[in-house]
Amino acid sequence: SVKSCSNLLDRNIKTISTQKRSAYKKMDITTDVELIHLMLNEFYISVDIT
């Protein structure tokens, strides 16, 4: 989540949110589901679902 990323990176949650929106815009996506789909299909990222 954005909150956990901001805590992990010691950054303001608004900064992380802005960076996420910027990255999504560059990739022409709008949702986390689209990001996962992109990762699985375009970058061949494997996911271990247990």
N, C-alpha and C positions, 0 to 999 in steps of 0.2 A: 504494500500500500504506500501511498504518498507519505503518510505519517511515519511509517516505519523507516522509509528511505531518509526522510528528513532527520529522524533521530540517529540513524546509523551514520549519516554523513555530517551530522552536527550543522545542519543548514535549516533555514526558515522553511516552514511548510509551503509558504507562498512561492518561494524560490523554486522548490522542487516541482510544484504544480505548474509553474510557468515553463520550466524546462521540459516537463512531460508534454504539455500542450504544443510546444515548439517542435519537439521530436515527432509527435503524431502528425503535425501539419506537414513536415518534411516527407514523411512516409505516406501521406495522403490517407490516414486512417483517423477514426474518431473514438473507437472503443478499445477496451482491454481485450475483448474477444477478437477483434480484428488484428491486434498485435500478436496474439497467440497464433492465429491462423497464418499470418505472415511469417512468423518464426518457423512454424512447422512446414510450410510449403515452400518458402523461398530460401530459407537458410538451413534447412534440414536439421533443425534442433530436435533432439530426442527428449521425450518427457517420460519420466518414470512415475506412473500413477500407481500408488499402493493403497 
